[in-house]
């Protein structure tokens, strides 16, 4: 009876060894897949960080350009305001002088009459 059992035991051992081999191969494949997945995640993380840095740099450049244009506009508005103020002042000076002379003429005769 031992002869009939030996082939079935050998067959069972062979099947177990085959299953162990398949499990080891699956485990090795899974470990390799997990390593590739971890590498892909690290690459994606680096790419995302680089994209964020690029976006921040582009936004800073846009802000710099907009602020530069705003400063130029403000300087032009200020220049135009100064020109307008100078014209108004130039136009007002002759009128102011006439008003001052008229006021003095009203005050001075009154002062001379009160002294008399």
Backbone as XML, in Angstrom:
<?xml version="1.0"?>
<chain id="A" units="angstrom">
  <residue number="1" name="UNK">
    <atom name="N" x="0.794" y="-1.192" z="0.000"/>
    <atom name="CA" x="0.000" y="0.000" z="0.000"/>
    <atom name="C" x="0.835" y="1.252" z="0.000"/>
  </residue>
  <residue number="2" name="UNK">
    <atom name="N" x="2.032" y="1.113" z="0.491"/>
    <atom name="CA" x="2.901" y="2.271" z="0.537"/>
    <atom name="C" x="3.292" y="2.721" z="-0.854"/>
  </residue>
  <residue number="3" name="UNK">
    <atom name="N" x="3.319" y="1.847" z="-1.773"/>
    <atom name="CA" x="3.667" y="2.222" z="-3.144"/>
    <atom name="C" x="2.589" y="3.094" z="-3.766"/>
  </residue>
  <residue number="4" name="UNK">
    <atom name="N" x="1.351" y="2.862" z="-3.476"/>
    <atom name="CA" x="0.286" y="3.678" z="-4.034"/>
    <atom name="C" x="0.211" y="5.027" z="-3.342"/>
  </residue>
  <residue number="5" name="UNK">
    <atom name="N" x="0.658" y="5.080" z="-2.120"/>
    <atom name="CA" x="0.635" y="6.356" z="-1.412"/>
    <atom name="C" x="1.786" y="7.241" z="-1.841"/>
  </residue>
  <residue number="6" name="UNK">
    <atom name="N" x="2.918" y="6.672" z="-2.109"/>
    <atom name="CA" x="4.084" y="7.479" z="-2.455"/>
    <atom name="C" x="3.846" y="8.357" z="-3.673"/>
  </residue>
  <residue number="7" name="UNK">
    <atom name="N" x="3.300" y="7.847" z="-4.739"/>
    <atom name="CA" x="3.068" y="8.734" z="-5.876"/>
    <atom name="C" x="2.090" y="9.851" z="-5.533"/>
  </residue>
  <residue number="8" name="UNK">
    <atom name="N" x="1.075" y="9.563" z="-4.734"/>
    <atom name="CA" x="0.140" y="10.637" z="-4.421"/>
    <atom name="C" x="0.778" y="11.651" z="-3.479"/>
  </residue>
  <residue number="9" name="UNK">
    <atom name="N" x="1.664" y="11.221" z="-2.558"/>
    <atom name="CA" x="2.373" y="12.143" z="-1.682"/>
    <atom name="C" x="3.339" y="12.973" z="-2.498"/>
  </residue>
  <residue number="10" name="UNK">
    <atom name="N" x="4.045" y="12.346" z="-3.381"/>
    <atom name="CA" x="4.968" y="13.088" z="-4.252"/>
    <atom name="C" x="4.200" y="14.085" z="-5.121"/>
  </residue>
  <residue number="11" name="UNK">
    <atom name="N" x="3.055" y="13.665" z="-5.598"/>
    <atom name="CA" x="2.228" y="14.561" z="-6.394"/>
    <atom name="C" x="1.734" y="15.739" z="-5.572"/>
  </residue>
  <residue number="12" name="UNK">
    <atom name="N" x="1.350" y="15.495" z="-4.327"/>
    <atom name="CA" x="0.878" y="16.558" z="-3.452"/>
    <atom name="C" x="2.013" y="17.511" z="-3.114"/>
  </residue>
  <residue number="13" name="UNK">
    <atom name="N" x="3.195" y="16.952" z="-2.814"/>
    <atom name="CA" x="4.360" y="17.796" z="-2.541"/>
    <atom name="C" x="4.721" y="18.646" z="-3.760"/>
  </residue>
  <residue number="14" name="UNK">
    <atom name="N" x="4.628" y="18.042" z="-4.894"/>
    <atom name="CA" x="4.904" y="18.802" z="-6.116"/>
    <atom name="C" x="3.906" y="19.928" z="-6.317"/>
  </residue>
  <residue number="15" name="UNK">
    <atom name="N" x="2.650" y="19.649" z="-6.041"/>
    <atom name="CA" x="1.616" y="20.677" z="-6.169"/>
    <atom name="C" x="1.845" y="21.801" z="-5.164"/>
  </residue>
  <residue number="16" name="UNK">
    <atom name="N" x="2.217" y="21.441" z="-3.926"/>
    <atom name="CA" x="2.485" y="22.450" z="-2.906"/>
    <atom name="C" x="3.677" y="23.299" z="-3.336"/>
  </residue>
  <residue number="17" name="UNK">
    <atom name="N" x="4.711" y="22.665" z="-3.847"/>
    <atom name="CA" x="5.893" y="23.415" z="-4.309"/>
    <atom name="C" x="5.534" y="24.340" z="-5.471"/>
  </residue>
  <residue number="18" name="UNK">
    <atom name="N" x="4.693" y="23.862" z="-6.351"/>
    <atom name="CA" x="4.252" y="24.713" z="-7.455"/>
    <atom name="C" x="3.470" y="25.920" z="-6.927"/>
  </residue>
  <residue number="19" name="UNK">
    <atom name="N" x="2.609" y="25.686" z="-5.970"/>
    <atom name="CA" x="1.841" y="26.788" z="-5.379"/>
    <atom name="C" x="2.767" y="27.768" z="-4.658"/>
  </residue>
  <residue number="20" name="UNK">
    <atom name="N" x="3.748" y="27.254" z="-3.929"/>
    <atom name="CA" x="4.712" y="28.124" z="-3.265"/>
    <atom name="C" x="5.459" y="28.971" z="-4.286"/>
  </residue>
  <residue number="21" name="UNK">
    <atom name="N" x="5.860" y="28.336" z="-5.381"/>
    <atom name="CA" x="6.558" y="29.065" z="-6.446"/>
    <atom name="C" x="5.675" y="30.147" z="-7.051"/>
  </residue>
  <residue number="22" name="UNK">
    <atom name="N" x="4.424" y="29.820" z="-7.275"/>
    <atom name="CA" x="3.488" y="30.796" z="-7.838"/>
    <atom name="C" x="3.277" y="31.951" z="-6.861"/>
  </residue>
  <residue number="23" name="UNK">
    <atom name="N" x="3.169" y="31.636" z="-5.559"/>
    <atom name="CA" x="2.998" y="32.680" z="-4.551"/>
    <atom name="C" x="4.235" y="33.591" z="-4.488"/>
  </residue>
  <residue number="24" name="UNK">
    <atom name="N" x="5.416" y="32.986" z="-4.555"/>
    <atom name="CA" x="6.650" y="33.777" z="-4.546"/>
    <atom name="C" x="6.725" y="34.680" z="-5.773"/>
  </residue>
  <residue number="25" name="UNK">
    <atom name="N" x="6.357" y="34.128" z="-6.927"/>
    <atom name="CA" x="6.375" y="34.931" z="-8.153"/>
    <atom name="C" x="5.364" y="36.076" z="-8.055"/>
  </residue>
  <residue number="26" name="UNK">
    <atom name="N" x="4.179" y="35.783" z="-7.517"/>
    <atom name="CA" x="3.160" y="36.814" z="-7.346"/>
    <atom name="C" x="3.635" y="37.878" z="-6.362"/>
  </residue>
  <residue number="27" name="UNK">
    <atom name="N" x="4.253" y="37.419" z="-5.290"/>
    <atom name="CA" x="4.766" y="38.355" z="-4.291"/>
    <atom name="C" x="5.858" y="39.247" z="-4.882"/>
  </residue>
  <residue number="28" name="UNK">
    <atom name="N" x="6.743" y="38.654" z="-5.663"/>
    <atom name="CA" x="7.814" y="39.440" z="-6.297"/>
    <atom name="C" x="7.231" y="40.427" z="-7.302"/>
  </residue>
  <residue number="29" name="UNK">
    <atom name="N" x="6.232" y="39.987" z="-8.045"/>
    <atom name="CA" x="5.587" y="40.873" z="-9.014"/>
    <atom name="C" x="4.889" y="42.024" z="-8.287"/>
  </residue>
  <residue number="30" name="UNK">
    <atom name="N" x="4.226" y="41.694" z="-7.175"/>
    <atom name="CA" x="3.539" y="42.731" z="-6.406"/>
    <atom name="C" x="4.546" y="43.727" z="-5.832"/>
  </residue>
  <residue number="31" name="UNK">
    <atom name="N" x="5.646" y="43.236" z="-5.302"/>
    <atom name="CA" x="6.672" y="44.131" z="-4.742"/>
    <atom name="C" x="7.235" y="45.036" z="-5.830"/>
  </residue>
  <residue number="32" name="UNK">
    <atom name="N" x="7.473" y="44.482" z="-7.007"/>
    <atom name="CA" x="7.980" y="45.300" z="-8.115"/>
    <atom name="C" x="6.946" y="46.331" z="-8.533"/>
  </residue>
  <residue number="33" name="UNK">
    <atom name="N" x="5.677" y="45.926" z="-8.567"/>
    <atom name="CA" x="4.607" y="46.864" z="-8.937"/>
    <atom name="C" x="4.493" y="47.978" z="-7.910"/>
  </residue>
  <residue number="34" name="UNK">
    <atom name="N" x="4.582" y="47.620" z="-6.633"/>
    <atom name="CA" x="4.506" y="48.638" z="-5.581"/>
    <atom name="C" x="5.689" y="49.602" z="-5.667"/>
  </residue>
  <residue number="35" name="UNK">
    <atom name="N" x="6.869" y="49.083" z="-5.997"/>
    <atom name="CA" x="8.045" y="49.954" z="-6.149"/>
    <atom name="C" x="7.847" y="50.907" z="-7.328"/>
  </residue>
  <residue number="36" name="UNK">
    <atom name="N" x="7.320" y="50.389" z="-8.447"/>
    <atom name="CA" x="7.059" y="51.256" z="-9.601"/>
    <atom name="C" x="5.992" y="52.288" z="-9.276"/>
  </residue>
  <residue number="37" name="UNK">
    <atom name="N" x="4.972" y="51.874" z="-8.528"/>
    <atom name="CA" x="3.913" y="52.807" z="-8.129"/>
    <atom name="C" x="4.477" y="53.902" z="-7.232"/>
  </residue>
  <residue number="38" name="UNK">
    <atom name="N" x="5.324" y="53.543" z="-6.284"/>
    <atom name="CA" x="5.929" y="54.532" z="-5.387"/>
    <atom name="C" x="6.818" y="55.496" z="-6.182"/>
  </residue>
  <residue number="39" name="UNK">
    <atom name="N" x="7.537" y="54.981" z="-7.142"/>
    <atom name="CA" x="8.376" y="55.831" z="-7.994"/>
    <atom name="C" x="7.514" y="56.778" z="-8.826"/>
  </residue>
  <residue number="40" name="UNK">
    <atom name="N" x="6.407" y="56.264" z="-9.346"/>
    <atom name="CA" x="5.499" y="57.107" z="-10.134"/>
    <atom name="C" x="4.884" y="58.196" z="-9.260"/>
  </residue>
  <residue number="41" name="UNK">
    <atom name="N" x="4.543" y="57.854" z="-8.023"/>
    <atom name="CA" x="3.993" y="58.861" z="-7.109"/>
    <atom name="C" x="5.025" y="59.939" z="-6.799"/>
  </residue>
  <residue number="42" name="UNK">
    <atom name="N" x="6.266" y="59.521" z="-6.588"/>
    <atom name="CA" x="7.327" y="60.500" z="-6.313"/>
    <atom name="C" x="7.539" y="61.413" z="-7.519"/>
  </residue>
  <residue number="43" name="UNK">
    <atom name="N" x="7.513" y="60.840" z="-8.722"/>
    <atom name="CA" x="7.655" y="61.658" z="-9.938"/>
    <atom name="C" x="6.489" y="62.624" z="-10.078"/>
  </residue>
  <residue number="44" name="UNK">
    <atom name="N" x="5.285" y="62.148" z="-9.812"/>
    <atom name="CA" x="4.107" y="63.018" z="-9.903"/>
    <atom name="C" x="4.196" y="64.140" z="-8.882"/>
  </residue>
  <residue number="45" name="UNK">
    <atom name="N" x="4.672" y="63.816" z="-7.698"/>
    <atom name="CA" x="4.820" y="64.839" z="-6.655"/>
    <atom name="C" x="5.839" y="65.895" z="-7.084"/>
  </residue>
  <residue number="46" name="UNK">
    <atom name="N" x="6.962" y="65.468" z="-7.661"/>
    <atom name="CA" x="7.962" y="66.426" z="-8.151"/>
    <atom name="C" x="7.410" y="67.287" z="-9.272"/>
  </residue>
  <residue number="47" name="UNK">
    <atom name="N" x="6.663" y="66.661" z="-10.186"/>
    <atom name="CA" x="6.071" y="67.428" z="-11.290"/>
    <atom name="C" x="5.049" y="68.437" z="-10.776"/>
  </residue>
  <residue number="48" name="UNK">
    <atom name="N" x="4.250" y="68.031" z="-9.804"/>
    <atom name="CA" x="3.256" y="68.938" z="-9.230"/>
    <atom name="C" x="3.932" y="70.105" z="-8.531"/>
  </residue>
  <residue number="49" name="UNK">
    <atom name="N" x="4.989" y="69.835" z="-7.784"/>
    <atom name="CA" x="5.722" y="70.921" z="-7.103"/>
    <atom name="C" x="6.339" y="71.870" z="-8.127"/>
  </residue>
  <residue number="50" name="UNK">
    <atom name="N" x="6.899" y="71.332" z="-9.197"/>
    <atom name="CA" x="7.483" y="72.176" z="-10.244"/>
    <atom name="C" x="6.405" y="73.023" z="-10.916"/>
  </residue>
  <residue number="51" name="UNK">
    <atom name="N" x="5.242" y="72.433" z="-11.165"/>
    <atom name="CA" x="4.140" y="73.180" z="-11.785"/>
    <atom name="C" x="3.663" y="74.294" z="-10.863"/>
  </residue>
  <residue number="52" name="UNK">
    <atom name="N" x="3.596" y="74.004" z="-9.570"/>
    <atom name="CA" x="3.191" y="75.045" z="-8.617"/>
    <atom name="C" x="4.215" y="76.179" z="-8.597"/>
  </residue>
  <residue number="53" name="UNK">
    <atom name="N" x="5.493" y="75.826" z="-8.602"/>
    <atom name="CA" x="6.541" y="76.848" z="-8.611"/>
    <atom name="C" x="6.448" y="77.701" z="-9.876"/>
  </residue>
  <residue number="54" name="UNK">
    <atom name="N" x="6.229" y="77.037" z="-11.012"/>
    <atom name="CA" x="6.104" y="77.771" z="-12.280"/>
    <atom name="C" x="4.893" y="78.701" z="-12.253"/>
  </residue>
  <residue number="55" name="UNK">
    <atom name="N" x="3.778" y="78.220" z="-11.711"/>
    <atom name="CA" x="2.569" y="79.051" z="-11.635"/>
    <atom name="C" x="2.797" y="80.249" z="-10.717"/>
  </residue>
  <residue number="56" name="UNK">
    <atom name="N" x="3.470" y="80.026" z="-9.609"/>
    <atom name="CA" x="3.751" y="81.135" z="-8.680"/>
    <atom name="C" x="4.676" y="82.155" z="-9.327"/>
  </residue>
  <residue number="57" name="UNK">
    <atom name="N" x="5.676" y="81.680" z="-10.054"/>
    <atom name="CA" x="6.594" y="82.596" z="-10.733"/>
    <atom name="C" x="5.862" y="83.391" z="-11.816"/>
  </residue>
  <residue number="58" name="UNK">
    <atom name="N" x="4.978" y="82.728" z="-12.551"/>
    <atom name="CA" x="4.221" y="83.424" z="-13.598"/>
    <atom name="C" x="3.288" y="84.466" z="-12.981"/>
  </residue>
  <residue number="59" name="UNK">
    <atom name="N" x="2.652" y="84.126" z="-11.866"/>
    <atom name="CA" x="1.758" y="85.085" z="-11.193"/>
    <atom name="C" x="2.555" y="86.281" z="-10.675"/>
  </residue>
  <residue number="60" name="UNK">
    <atom name="N" x="3.738" y="86.025" z="-10.127"/>
    <atom name="CA" x="4.577" y="87.125" z="-9.630"/>
    <atom name="C" x="5.006" y="88.027" z="-10.784"/>
  </residue>
  <residue number="61" name="UNK">
    <atom name="N" x="5.320" y="87.440" z="-11.919"/>
    <atom name="CA" x="5.717" y="88.248" z="-13.088"/>
    <atom name="C" x="4.539" y="89.086" z="-13.579"/>
  </residue>
  <residue number="62" name="UNK">
    <atom name="N" x="3.337" y="88.490" z="-13.611"/>
    <atom name="CA" x="2.144" y="89.255" z="-14.026"/>
    <atom name="C" x="1.908" y="90.420" z="-13.073"/>
  </residue>
  <residue number="63" name="UNK">
    <atom name="N" x="2.030" y="90.169" z="-11.764"/>
    <atom name="CA" x="1.850" y="91.248" z="-10.786"/>
    <atom name="C" x="2.889" y="92.347" z="-10.993"/>
  </residue>
  <residue number="64" name="UNK">
    <atom name="N" x="4.133" y="91.956" z="-11.251"/>
    <atom name="CA" x="5.195" y="92.940" z="-11.471"/>
    <atom name="C" x="4.878" y="93.805" z="-12.686"/>
  </residue>
  <residue number="65" name="UNK">
    <atom name="N" x="4.418" y="93.193" z="-13.750"/>
    <atom name="CA" x="4.086" y="93.936" z="-14.973"/>
    <atom name="C" x="2.911" y="94.881" z="-14.722"/>
  </residue>
  <residue number="66" name="UNK">
    <atom name="N" x="1.868" y="94.382" z="-14.041"/>
    <atom name="CA" x="0.688" y="95.209" z="-13.765"/>
    <atom name="C" x="1.069" y="96.379" z="-12.856"/>
  </residue>
  <residue number="67" name="UNK">
    <atom name="N" x="1.864" y="96.107" z="-11.830"/>
    <atom name="CA" x="2.283" y="97.190" z="-10.932"/>
    <atom name="C" x="3.152" y="98.214" z="-11.664"/>
  </residue>
  <residue number="68" name="UNK">
    <atom name="N" x="4.009" y="97.746" z="-12.544"/>
    <atom name="CA" x="4.830" y="98.670" z="-13.334"/>
    <atom name="C" x="3.969" y="99.568" z="-14.204"/>
  </residue>
  <residue number="69" name="UNK">
    <atom name="N" x="2.956" y="98.980" z="-14.842"/>
    <atom name="CA" x="2.049" y="99.773" z="-15.676"/>
    <atom name="C" x="1.260" y="100.762" z="-14.821"/>
  </residue>
  <residue number="70" name="UNK">
    <atom name="N" x="0.828" y="100.333" z="-13.639"/>
    <atom name="CA" x="0.080" y="101.228" z="-12.746"/>
    <atom name="C" x="0.961" y="102.389" z="-12.288"/>
  </residue>
  <residue number="71" name="UNK">
    <atom name="N" x="2.219" y="102.109" z="-12.001"/>
    <atom name="CA" x="3.138" y="103.182" z="-11.600"/>
    <atom name="C" x="3.355" y="104.167" z="-12.746"/>
  </residue>
  <residue number="72" name="UNK">
    <atom name="N" x="3.478" y="103.636" z="-13.959"/>
    <atom name="CA" x="3.617" y="104.520" z="-15.121"/>
    <atom name="C" x="2.378" y="105.390" z="-15.293"/>
  </residue>
  <residue number="73" name="UNK">
    <atom name="N" x="1.200" y="104.782" z="-15.151"/>
    <atom name="CA" x="-0.055" y="105.537" z="-15.267"/>
    <atom name="C" x="-0.138" y="106.612" z="-14.184"/>
  </residue>
  <residue number="74" name="UNK">
    <atom name="N" x="0.236" y="106.250" z="-12.959"/>
    <atom name="CA" x="0.181" y="107.215" z="-11.855"/>
    <atom name="C" x="1.134" y="108.380" z="-12.108"/>
  </residue>
  <residue number="75" name="UNK">
    <atom name="N" x="2.317" y="108.091" z="-12.626"/>
    <atom name="CA" x="3.275" y="109.164" z="-12.924"/>
    <atom name="C" x="2.728" y="110.095" z="-14.005"/>
  </residue>
  <residue number="76" name="UNK">
    <atom name="N" x="2.078" y="109.535" z="-15.018"/>
    <atom name="CA" x="1.509" y="110.349" z="-16.093"/>
    <atom name="C" x="0.355" y="111.204" z="-15.568"/>
  </residue>
  <residue number="77" name="UNK">
    <atom name="N" x="-0.504" y="110.621" z="-14.751"/>
    <atom name="CA" x="-1.619" y="111.375" z="-14.170"/>
    <atom name="C" x="-1.088" y="112.508" z="-13.307"/>
  </residue>
  <residue number="78" name="UNK">
    <atom name="N" x="-0.056" y="112.223" z="-12.521"/>
    <atom name="CA" x="0.541" y="113.254" z="-11.666"/>
    <atom name="C" x="1.138" y="114.379" z="-12.515"/>
  </residue>
  <residue number="79" name="UNK">
    <atom name="N" x="1.825" y="114.013" z="-13.585"/>
    <atom name="CA" x="2.416" y="115.028" z="-14.475"/>
    <atom name="C" x="1.335" y="115.910" z="-15.081"/>
  </residue>
  <residue number="80" name="UNK">
    <atom name="N" x="0.252" y="115.268" z="-15.540"/>
    <atom name="CA" x="-0.847" y="116.040" z="-16.123"/>
    <atom name="C" x="-1.491" y="116.949" z="-15.079"/>
  </residue>
  <residue number="81" name="UNK">
    <atom name="N" x="-1.625" y="116.469" z="-13.848"/>
    <atom name="CA" x="-2.196" y="117.284" z="-12.782"/>
    <atom name="C" x="-1.319" y="118.481" z="-12.467"/>
  </residue>
  <residue number="82" name="UNK">
    <atom name="N" x="-0.019" y="118.261" z="-12.431"/>
    <atom name="CA" x="0.897" y="119.378" z="-12.181"/>
    <atom name="C" x="0.828" y="120.417" z="-13.294"/>
  </residue>
  <residue number="83" name="UNK">
    <atom name="N" x="0.724" y="119.962" z="-14.534"/>
    <atom name="CA" x="0.600" y="120.903" z="-15.661"/>
    <atom name="C" x="-0.694" y="121.708" z="-15.535"/>
  </residue>
  <residue number="84" name="UNK">
    <atom name="N" x="-1.790" y="121.018" z="-15.210"/>
    <atom name="CA" x="-3.081" y="121.721" z="-15.059"/>
    <atom name="C" x="-3.011" y="122.722" z="-13.912"/>
  </residue>
  <residue number="85" name="UNK">
    <atom name="N" x="-2.415" y="122.340" z="-12.803"/>
    <atom name="CA" x="-2.305" y="123.236" z="-11.649"/>
    <atom name="C" x="-1.452" y="124.455" z="-11.996"/>
  </residue>
  <residue number="86" name="UNK">
    <atom name="N" x="-0.384" y="124.245" z="-12.751"/>
    <atom name="CA" x="0.468" y="125.366" z="-13.139"/>
    <atom name="C" x="-0.292" y="126.341" z="-14.035"/>
  </residue>
  <residue number="87" name="UNK">
    <atom name="N" x="-1.109" y="125.809" z="-14.960"/>
    <atom name="CA" x="-1.905" y="126.683" z="-15.832"/>
    <atom name="C" x="-2.939" y="127.468" z="-15.023"/>
  </residue>
  <residue number="88" name="UNK">
    <atom name="N" x="-3.612" y="126.799" z="-14.094"/>
    <atom name="CA" x="-4.625" y="127.473" z="-13.262"/>
    <atom name="C" x="-3.962" y="128.557" z="-12.429"/>
  </residue>
  <residue number="89" name="UNK">
    <atom name="N" x="-2.817" y="128.234" z="-11.840"/>
    <atom name="CA" x="-2.101" y="129.209" z="-11.035"/>
    <atom name="C" x="-1.661" y="130.396" z="-11.883"/>
  </residue>
  <residue number="90" name="UNK">
    <atom name="N" x="-1.162" y="130.141" z="-13.078"/>
    <atom name="CA" x="-0.736" y="131.225" z="-13.962"/>
    <atom name="C" x="-1.923" y="132.097" z="-14.352"/>
  </residue>
  <residue number="91" name="UNK">
    <atom name="N" x="-3.070" y="131.473" z="-14.597"/>
    <atom name="CA" x="-4.263" y="132.240" z="-14.963"/>
    <atom name="C" x="-4.793" y="133.034" z="-13.759"/>
  </residue>
  <residue number="92" name="UNK">
    <atom name="N" x="-4.621" y="132.507" z="-12.557"/>
    <atom name="CA" x="-5.173" y="133.150" z="-11.359"/>
    <atom name="C" x="-4.306" y="134.309" z="-10.871"/>
  </residue>
  <residue number="93" name="UNK">
    <atom name="N" x="-3.035" y="134.321" z="-11.158"/>
    <atom name="CA" x="-2.144" y="135.367" z="-10.628"/>
    <atom name="C" x="-2.553" y="136.779" z="-11.047"/>
  </residue>
  <residue number="94" name="UNK">
    <atom name="N" x="-2.812" y="137.021" z="-12.331"/>
    <atom name="CA" x="-3.208" y="138.399" z="-12.688"/>
    <atom name="C" x="-4.512" y="138.818" z="-12.010"/>
  </residue>
  <residue number="95" name="UNK">
    <atom name="N" x="-5.456" y="137.913" z="-11.922"/>
    <atom name="CA" x="-6.728" y="138.228" z="-11.264"/>
    <atom name="C" x="-6.524" y="138.473" z="-9.779"/>
  </residue>
  <residue number="96" name="UNK">
    <atom name="N" x="-5.644" y="137.686" z="-9.161"/>
    <atom name="CA" x="-5.368" y="137.858" z="-7.724"/>
    <atom name="C" x="-4.731" y="139.206" z="-7.469"/>
  </residue>
  <residue number="97" name="UNK">
    <atom name="N" x="-3.818" y="139.596" z="-8.330"/>
    <atom name="CA" x="-3.152" y="140.893" z="-8.157"/>
    <atom name="C" x="-4.165" y="142.021" z="-8.252"/>
  </residue>
  <residue number="98" name="UNK">
    <atom name="N" x="-5.105" y="141.929" z="-9.195"/>
    <atom name="CA" x="-6.127" y="142.970" z="-9.344"/>
    <atom name="C" x="-7.029" y="143.005" z="-8.121"/>
  </residue>
  <residue number="99" name="UNK">
    <atom name="N" x="-7.372" y="141.838" z="-7.573"/>
    <atom name="CA" x="-8.227" y="141.781" z="-6.382"/>
    <atom name="C" x="-7.493" y="142.404" z="-5.198"/>
  </residue>
  <residue number="100" name="UNK">
    <atom name="N" x="-6.229" y="142.097" z="-5.047"/>
    <atom name="CA" x="-5.444" y="142.659" z="-3.941"/>
    <atom name="C" x="-5.358" y="144.172" z="-4.084"/>
  </residue>
  <residue number="101" name="UNK">
    <atom name="N" x="-5.109" y="144.684" z="-5.294"/>
    <atom name="CA" x="-5.028" y="146.134" z="-5.508"/>
    <atom name="C" x="-6.363" y="146.811" z="-5.200"/>
  </residue>
  <residue number="102" name="UNK">
    <atom name="N" x="-7.461" y="146.199" z="-5.612"/>
    <atom name="CA" x="-8.780" y="146.770" z="-5.338"/>
    <atom name="C" x="-9.054" y="146.773" z="-3.843"/>
  </residue>
  <residue number="103" name="UNK">
    <atom name="N" x="-8.673" y="145.716" z="-3.163"/>
    <atom name="CA" x="-8.878" y="145.657" z="-1.713"/>
    <atom name="C" x="-8.036" y="146.690" z="-1.010"/>
  </residue>
  <residue number="104" name="UNK">
    <atom name="N" x="-6.807" y="146.862" z="-1.460"/>
    <atom name="CA" x="-5.934" y="147.870" z="-0.854"/>
    <atom name="C" x="-6.491" y="149.280" z="-1.103"/>
  </residue>
  <residue number="105" name="UNK">
    <atom name="N" x="-7.023" y="149.484" z="-2.294"/>
    <atom name="CA" x="-7.586" y="150.797" z="-2.610"/>
    <atom name="C" x="-8.778" y="151.097" z="-1.701"/>
  </residue>
  <residue number="106" name="UNK">
    <atom name="N" x="-9.529" y="150.076" z="-1.365"/>
    <atom name="CA" x="-10.661" y="150.294" z="-0.466"/>
    <atom name="C" x="-10.193" y="150.530" z="0.967"/>
  </residue>
  <residue number="107" name="UNK">
    <atom name="N" x="-9.162" y="149.843" z="1.354"/>
    <atom name="CA" x="-8.679" y="149.944" z="2.730"/>
    <atom name="C" x="-7.856" y="151.206" z="2.935"/>
  </residue>
  <residue number="108" name="UNK">
    <atom name="N" x="-6.982" y="151.515" z="2.027"/>
    <atom name="CA" x="-6.072" y="152.648" z="2.197"/>
    <atom name="C" x="-6.805" y="153.995" z="2.271"/>
  </residue>
  <residue number="109" name="UNK">
    <atom name="N" x="-7.750" y="154.262" z="1.423"/>
    <atom name="CA" x="-8.446" y="155.534" z="1.598"/>
    <atom name="C" x="-9.190" y="155.592" z="2.914"/>
  </residue>
  <residue number="110" name="UNK">
    <atom name="N" x="-9.698" y="154.491" z="3.370"/>
    <atom name="CA" x="-10.400" y="154.480" z="4.640"/>
    <atom name="C" x="-9.410" y="154.765" z="5.758"/>
  </residue>
  <residue number="111" name="UNK">
    <atom name="N" x="-8.219" y="154.254" z="5.662"/>
    <atom name="CA" x="-7.208" y="154.479" z="6.680"/>
    <atom name="C" x="-6.776" y="155.948" z="6.654"/>
  </residue>
  <residue number="112" name="UNK">
    <atom name="N" x="-6.635" y="156.536" z="5.482"/>
    <atom name="CA" x="-6.227" y="157.957" z="5.384"/>
    <atom name="C" x="-7.327" y="158.842" z="5.915"/>
  </residue>
  <residue number="113" name="UNK">
    <atom name="N" x="-8.580" y="158.503" z="5.670"/>
    <atom name="CA" x="-9.692" y="159.333" z="6.140"/>
    <atom name="C" x="-9.843" y="159.231" z="7.639"/>
  </residue>
  <residue number="114" name="UNK">
    <atom name="N" x="-9.544" y="158.081" z="8.201"/>
    <atom name="CA" x="-9.676" y="157.945" z="9.638"/>
    <atom name="C" x="-8.552" y="158.662" z="10.360"/>
  </residue>
  <residue number="115" name="UNK">
    <atom name="N" x="-7.421" y="158.865" z="9.703"/>
    <atom name="CA" x="-6.306" y="159.605" z="10.321"/>
    <atom name="C" x="-6.612" y="161.103" z="10.308"/>
  </residue>
  <residue number="116" name="UNK">
    <atom name="N" x="-7.371" y="161.539" z="9.400"/>
    <atom name="CA" x="-7.630" y="162.969" z="9.266"/>
    <atom name="C" x="-8.622" y="163.494" z="10.187"/>
  </residue>
</chain>
